[in-house]
Amino acid sequence: MDLGLAGRRALVSGGSQGIGWAVASRLLREGASVAICARNEQGVATAVKELSRTGAVVGHVCDFSDEDAVRRWVDLAAEALGGIDIVVSNASASGQHGTGPSPWEVNFRVDVLGCVALCEAAKPYLERSDAAAIVQIGTSTAIEHHDVPISPSYGALKAATINYMAQLAQRWGPEGIRANTVSPGPILIEGRKWDSLRERRPEIFERDRDAHPTKRMGTAEEVANIVAMLASPAASWVNGANVMVDGGFTKRVGF
Ligand SMILES: NC(=O)c1ccc[n+]([C@@H]2O[C@H](COP(=O)([O-])OP(=O)(O)OC[C@H]3O[C@@H](n4cnc5c(N)ncnc54)[C@H](OP(=O)(O)O)[C@@H]3O)[C@@H](O)[C@H]2O)c1
Protein backbone atom coordinates (compact mmCIF):
# COMPACT_ATOMS: atom_id res chain seq x y z
CA MET A 1 0.00 0.00 0.00
CA ASP A 2 1.38 3.40 -0.98
CA LEU A 3 0.98 5.67 2.05
CA GLY A 4 1.54 8.79 -0.06
CA LEU A 5 4.46 9.95 2.08
CA ALA A 6 6.93 10.51 -0.77
CA GLY A 7 7.99 14.16 -0.85
CA ARG A 8 6.33 14.96 2.51
CA ARG A 9 8.33 16.92 5.09
CA ALA A 10 8.34 15.62 8.66
CA LEU A 11 9.63 16.79 12.05
CA VAL A 12 10.39 14.15 14.68
CA SER A 13 11.31 15.43 18.13
CA GLY A 14 13.67 13.18 20.09
CA GLY A 15 14.60 11.39 16.87
CA SER A 16 18.17 10.44 17.70
CA GLN A 17 17.32 7.18 19.50
CA GLY A 18 14.58 4.68 20.27
CA ILE A 19 11.07 5.09 18.90
CA GLY A 20 11.82 8.54 17.42
CA TRP A 21 14.75 7.12 15.48
CA ALA A 22 12.58 4.26 14.18
CA VAL A 23 9.86 6.74 13.14
CA ALA A 24 12.39 8.90 11.29
CA SER A 25 13.78 5.80 9.58
CA ARG A 26 10.31 4.58 8.52
CA LEU A 27 9.32 8.01 7.17
CA LEU A 28 12.57 8.22 5.21
CA ARG A 29 11.99 4.75 3.73
CA GLU A 30 8.56 5.98 2.59
CA GLY A 31 10.25 8.84 0.71
CA ALA A 32 9.63 11.70 3.17
CA SER A 33 12.37 14.14 4.16
CA VAL A 34 12.89 14.38 7.91
CA ALA A 35 14.20 16.79 10.56
CA ILE A 36 15.11 15.34 13.95
CA CYS A 37 16.24 16.95 17.18
CA ALA A 38 17.54 15.86 20.58
CA ARG A 39 19.65 17.33 23.40
CA ASN A 40 22.92 15.49 22.84
CA GLU A 41 24.89 16.93 19.92
CA GLN A 42 26.91 13.78 19.31
CA GLY A 43 23.74 11.67 19.41
CA VAL A 44 22.13 13.89 16.79
CA ALA A 45 25.22 13.76 14.56
CA THR A 46 25.41 9.96 14.77
CA ALA A 47 21.69 9.56 14.03
CA VAL A 48 21.86 11.92 11.05
CA LYS A 49 24.83 9.99 9.68
CA GLU A 50 23.01 6.64 10.01
CA LEU A 51 19.63 7.89 8.79
CA SER A 52 21.06 9.75 5.80
CA ARG A 53 21.88 6.36 4.25
CA THR A 54 18.12 6.05 3.75
CA GLY A 55 17.10 9.55 2.71
CA ALA A 56 17.23 13.31 3.23
CA VAL A 57 17.55 14.10 6.94
CA VAL A 58 18.70 17.09 8.98
CA GLY A 59 19.35 17.25 12.71
CA HIS A 60 19.52 20.00 15.30
CA VAL A 61 20.20 20.20 19.02
CA CYS A 62 17.08 21.22 20.93
CA ASP A 63 15.97 20.67 24.52
CA PHE A 64 12.20 20.36 24.74
CA SER A 65 12.17 21.76 28.26
CA ASP A 66 12.88 25.15 26.62
CA GLU A 67 9.81 26.42 24.72
CA ASP A 68 11.77 29.13 22.89
CA ALA A 69 14.31 26.56 21.73
CA VAL A 70 11.45 24.39 20.43
CA ARG A 71 10.02 27.29 18.43
CA ARG A 72 13.49 28.08 17.02
CA TRP A 73 13.95 24.43 16.03
CA VAL A 74 10.64 24.36 14.18
CA ASP A 75 11.64 27.41 12.11
CA LEU A 76 15.12 26.00 11.40
CA ALA A 77 13.69 22.61 10.42
CA ALA A 78 11.00 24.16 8.23
CA GLU A 79 13.61 26.23 6.45
CA ALA A 80 15.83 23.20 5.90
CA LEU A 81 12.97 21.03 4.58
CA GLY A 82 11.15 23.77 2.67
CA GLY A 83 8.00 23.51 4.80
CA ILE A 84 6.25 21.06 7.14
CA ASP A 85 3.55 18.47 6.43
CA ILE A 86 4.02 16.19 9.44
CA VAL A 87 4.89 16.72 13.10
CA VAL A 88 5.72 13.75 15.33
CA SER A 89 5.86 14.86 18.97
CA ASN A 90 7.99 12.15 20.53
CA ALA A 91 10.42 13.77 23.04
CA SER A 92 9.54 12.98 26.65
CA ALA A 93 11.09 13.37 30.07
CA SER A 94 9.81 9.81 30.63
CA GLY A 95 9.05 10.29 34.32
CA GLN A 96 12.66 9.83 35.30
CA HIS A 97 13.76 10.82 38.79
CA GLY A 98 16.81 13.09 38.74
CA THR A 99 18.66 15.39 41.08
CA GLY A 100 17.23 18.64 39.64
CA PRO A 101 13.62 19.87 39.61
CA SER A 102 10.80 17.44 40.46
CA PRO A 103 9.79 14.94 37.77
CA TRP A 104 6.37 16.64 37.69
CA GLU A 105 7.98 19.92 36.70
CA VAL A 106 10.33 18.37 34.14
CA ASN A 107 7.59 16.19 32.64
CA PHE A 108 5.28 19.19 32.44
CA ARG A 109 7.89 21.31 30.70
CA VAL A 110 9.04 18.67 28.21
CA ASP A 111 5.93 16.56 27.56
CA VAL A 112 3.19 19.18 27.83
CA LEU A 113 4.67 22.64 27.21
CA GLY A 114 7.20 21.25 24.71
CA CYS A 115 4.42 19.52 22.76
CA VAL A 116 2.23 22.66 22.80
CA ALA A 117 5.14 24.85 21.63
CA LEU A 118 5.92 22.34 18.86
CA CYS A 119 2.35 22.25 17.57
CA GLU A 120 1.81 26.01 17.81
CA ALA A 121 5.10 26.83 16.09
CA ALA A 122 4.41 24.30 13.33
CA LYS A 123 0.82 25.44 12.72
CA PRO A 124 1.57 28.23 10.20
CA TYR A 125 3.58 25.74 8.14
CA LEU A 126 1.01 22.95 8.49
CA GLU A 127 -1.72 25.31 7.29
CA ARG A 128 0.11 25.54 3.96
CA SER A 129 0.26 21.73 3.55
CA ASP A 130 -2.43 19.82 1.64
CA ALA A 131 -2.08 16.81 3.98
CA ALA A 132 -1.08 18.12 7.40
CA ALA A 133 -0.82 15.71 10.31
CA ILE A 134 0.34 15.76 13.92
CA VAL A 135 1.10 12.51 15.73
CA GLN A 136 1.74 12.63 19.46
CA ILE A 137 3.47 9.67 21.11
CA GLY A 138 1.43 8.85 24.20
CA THR A 139 1.70 5.75 26.39
CA SER A 140 -0.48 2.92 27.64
CA THR A 141 0.41 4.22 31.13
CA ALA A 142 -1.85 7.22 30.47
CA ILE A 143 -4.97 5.08 30.25
CA GLU A 144 -4.29 2.11 32.55
CA HIS A 145 -2.42 1.87 35.84
CA HIS A 146 1.11 0.55 35.34
CA ASP A 147 3.17 -0.21 38.42
CA VAL A 148 6.68 0.71 37.29
CA PRO A 149 9.47 2.62 39.11
CA ILE A 150 8.92 5.99 37.42
CA SER A 151 7.17 9.15 38.58
CA PRO A 152 3.34 9.18 38.39
CA SER A 153 3.79 12.46 36.51
CA TYR A 154 4.61 10.44 33.40
CA GLY A 155 1.20 8.83 32.81
CA ALA A 156 -0.75 11.80 34.17
CA LEU A 157 0.93 14.34 31.91
CA LYS A 158 0.91 12.06 28.87
CA ALA A 159 -2.86 11.86 29.46
CA ALA A 160 -2.94 15.65 29.16
CA THR A 161 -1.29 15.44 25.74
CA ILE A 162 -3.82 12.84 24.54
CA ASN A 163 -6.59 15.25 25.54
CA TYR A 164 -4.71 18.10 23.82
CA MET A 165 -4.53 16.11 20.56
CA ALA A 166 -8.26 15.39 20.71
CA GLN A 167 -8.88 19.13 21.11
CA LEU A 168 -6.53 20.04 18.25
CA ALA A 169 -8.39 17.57 16.03
CA GLN A 170 -11.54 19.68 16.52
CA ARG A 171 -9.94 23.13 16.63
CA TRP A 172 -7.49 22.74 13.75
CA GLY A 173 -9.44 20.12 11.78
CA PRO A 174 -11.30 22.83 9.84
CA GLU A 175 -7.89 24.06 8.63
CA GLY A 176 -7.02 20.62 7.29
CA ILE A 177 -4.72 19.62 10.15
CA ARG A 178 -5.32 16.16 11.64
CA ALA A 179 -4.10 15.36 15.17
CA ASN A 180 -3.85 11.86 16.62
CA THR A 181 -2.03 9.97 19.35
CA VAL A 182 -0.19 6.67 19.14
CA SER A 183 0.07 5.06 22.58
CA PRO A 184 2.67 2.30 22.84
CA GLY A 185 2.85 -0.28 25.60
CA PRO A 186 6.27 -1.46 26.84
CA ILE A 187 8.70 -1.36 23.91
CA LEU A 188 11.98 -3.26 24.12
CA ILE A 189 14.86 -1.40 22.48
CA GLU A 190 18.48 -2.50 22.83
CA GLY A 191 20.33 -0.34 25.35
CA ARG A 192 17.21 1.67 26.29
CA LYS A 193 14.76 1.69 29.21
CA TRP A 194 13.21 -1.79 29.18
CA ASP A 195 16.53 -3.38 28.29
CA SER A 196 18.04 -1.72 31.35
CA LEU A 197 15.06 -2.68 33.54
CA ARG A 198 15.53 -6.31 32.42
CA GLU A 199 18.95 -6.16 34.14
CA ARG A 200 18.00 -4.08 37.17
CA ARG A 201 14.46 -5.32 37.93
CA PRO A 202 13.95 -8.64 36.10
CA GLU A 203 10.74 -9.38 38.07
CA ILE A 204 9.07 -6.24 36.63
CA PHE A 205 10.36 -6.95 33.15
CA GLU A 206 9.07 -10.53 33.19
CA ARG A 207 5.72 -9.54 34.74
CA ASP A 208 5.11 -7.01 31.95
CA ARG A 209 6.43 -9.21 29.18
CA ASP A 210 4.07 -11.98 30.31
CA ALA A 211 1.11 -9.57 30.41
CA HIS A 212 1.29 -9.45 26.61
CA PRO A 213 -0.82 -12.18 24.95
CA THR A 214 2.23 -13.09 22.80
CA LYS A 215 4.60 -13.09 25.83
CA ARG A 216 6.95 -10.62 24.19
CA MET A 217 7.33 -6.86 24.21
CA GLY A 218 6.85 -4.61 21.21
CA THR A 219 9.54 -3.20 18.97
CA ALA A 220 10.21 0.40 17.97
CA GLU A 221 9.52 -0.56 14.35
CA GLU A 222 6.05 -1.83 15.25
CA VAL A 223 5.27 1.59 16.72
CA ALA A 224 6.90 3.46 13.82
CA ASN A 225 4.77 1.62 11.25
CA ILE A 226 1.56 2.92 12.85
CA VAL A 227 2.94 6.42 13.34
CA ALA A 228 3.84 6.55 9.63
CA MET A 229 0.37 5.31 8.64
CA LEU A 230 -1.41 7.88 10.85
CA ALA A 231 0.88 10.66 9.63
CA SER A 232 0.19 9.78 6.01
CA PRO A 233 -2.54 10.90 3.61
CA ALA A 234 -3.72 7.25 3.67
CA ALA A 235 -5.14 8.03 7.15
CA SER A 236 -7.00 11.14 5.94
CA TRP A 237 -10.20 10.12 7.77
CA VAL A 238 -8.57 9.39 11.14
CA ASN A 239 -8.65 12.45 13.37
CA GLY A 240 -8.65 12.78 17.17
CA ALA A 241 -7.91 9.08 17.73
CA ASN A 242 -5.71 7.50 20.38
CA VAL A 243 -4.38 4.33 18.76
CA MET A 244 -3.01 1.74 21.19
CA VAL A 245 0.08 -0.04 19.84
CA ASP A 246 0.67 -2.47 22.67
CA GLY A 247 0.04 -5.99 21.35
CA GLY A 248 -2.86 -6.38 23.82
CA PHE A 249 -0.89 -5.31 26.90
CA THR A 250 -3.76 -3.10 28.12
CA LYS A 251 -6.91 -5.03 28.98
CA ARG A 252 -9.69 -2.47 28.60
CA VAL A 253 -12.35 -2.97 25.97
CA GLY A 254 -12.04 -0.06 23.56
CA PHE A 255 -15.66 0.74 22.71
N1 LIG B 1 9.99 2.75 25.24
C1 LIG B 1 8.79 2.47 25.71
O1 LIG B 1 8.53 1.40 26.26
C2 LIG B 1 7.68 3.48 25.56
C3 LIG B 1 6.37 3.08 25.89
C4 LIG B 1 5.34 3.99 25.76
C5 LIG B 1 5.59 5.27 25.30
N2 LIG B 1 6.87 5.63 24.99
C6 LIG B 1 7.07 6.99 24.51
O2 LIG B 1 7.78 6.95 23.30
C7 LIG B 1 8.58 8.13 23.17
C8 LIG B 1 10.01 7.74 22.91
O3 LIG B 1 10.45 6.92 23.98
P1 LIG B 1 11.75 6.02 23.82
O4 LIG B 1 11.57 4.87 24.73
O5 LIG B 1 12.07 5.79 22.39
O6 LIG B 1 12.85 6.99 24.48
P2 LIG B 1 14.44 6.95 24.38
O7 LIG B 1 14.91 5.67 23.82
O8 LIG B 1 14.93 7.37 25.71
O9 LIG B 1 14.75 8.12 23.32
C9 LIG B 1 14.34 9.40 23.62
C10 LIG B 1 14.77 10.34 22.51
O10 LIG B 1 14.31 11.66 22.86
C11 LIG B 1 15.42 12.54 23.08
N3 LIG B 1 15.07 13.40 24.20
C12 LIG B 1 14.90 13.06 25.50
N4 LIG B 1 14.61 14.15 26.23
C13 LIG B 1 14.59 15.20 25.36
C14 LIG B 1 14.36 16.60 25.52
N5 LIG B 1 14.14 17.15 26.72
N6 LIG B 1 14.42 17.38 24.42
C15 LIG B 1 14.68 16.84 23.19
N7 LIG B 1 14.90 15.53 23.00
C16 LIG B 1 14.87 14.73 24.07
C17 LIG B 1 16.62 11.59 23.33
O11 LIG B 1 17.86 12.18 22.97
P3 LIG B 1 18.69 13.10 24.05
O12 LIG B 1 18.80 12.29 25.29
O13 LIG B 1 20.00 13.33 23.36
O14 LIG B 1 17.93 14.35 24.22
C18 LIG B 1 16.26 10.47 22.37
O15 LIG B 1 16.58 10.81 21.04
C19 LIG B 1 8.39 8.93 24.46
O16 LIG B 1 7.39 9.89 24.26
C20 LIG B 1 7.91 7.86 25.44
O17 LIG B 1 7.13 8.39 26.46
C21 LIG B 1 7.91 4.77 25.11
The ligand as a Gaussian input file, in Angstrom:
#p B3LYP/6-31G(d) Opt

LIG

0 1
 N        9.993000       2.754000      25.244000
 C        8.791000       2.470000      25.714000
 O        8.530000       1.399000      26.257000
 C        7.678000       3.482000      25.565000
 C        6.373000       3.078000      25.891000
 C        5.341000       3.987000      25.762000
 C        5.593000       5.271000      25.298000
 N        6.869000       5.625000      24.994000
 C        7.069000       6.987000      24.510000
 O        7.776000       6.951000      23.297000
 C        8.579000       8.130000      23.172000
 C       10.013000       7.744000      22.910000
 O       10.454000       6.915000      23.975000
 P       11.755000       6.016000      23.823000
 O       11.573000       4.868000      24.733000
 O       12.070000       5.789000      22.390000
 O       12.849000       6.991000      24.477000
 P       14.435000       6.948000      24.384000
 O       14.909000       5.670000      23.816000
 O       14.925000       7.372000      25.710000
 O       14.747000       8.122000      23.318000
 C       14.344000       9.396000      23.618000
 C       14.769000      10.344000      22.512000
 O       14.307000      11.662000      22.860000
 C       15.419000      12.539000      23.079000
 N       15.072000      13.399000      24.199000
 C       14.900000      13.064000      25.497000
 N       14.611000      14.154000      26.234000
 C       14.587000      15.198000      25.364000
 C       14.363000      16.596000      25.520000
 N       14.136000      17.150000      26.720000
 N       14.417000      17.383000      24.420000
 C       14.676000      16.842000      23.193000
 N       14.897000      15.531000      22.996000
 C       14.867000      14.729000      24.073000
 C       16.616000      11.595000      23.331000
 O       17.861000      12.182000      22.974000
 P       18.692000      13.102000      24.047000
 O       18.795000      12.286000      25.292000
 O       20.004000      13.335000      23.361000
 O       17.926000      14.347000      24.220000
 C       16.264000      10.466000      22.367000
 O       16.577000      10.812000      21.037000
 C        8.391000       8.930000      24.462000
 O        7.393000       9.894000      24.255000
 C        7.905000       7.860000      25.436000
 O        7.134000       8.391000      26.464000
 C        7.914000       4.775000      25.114000

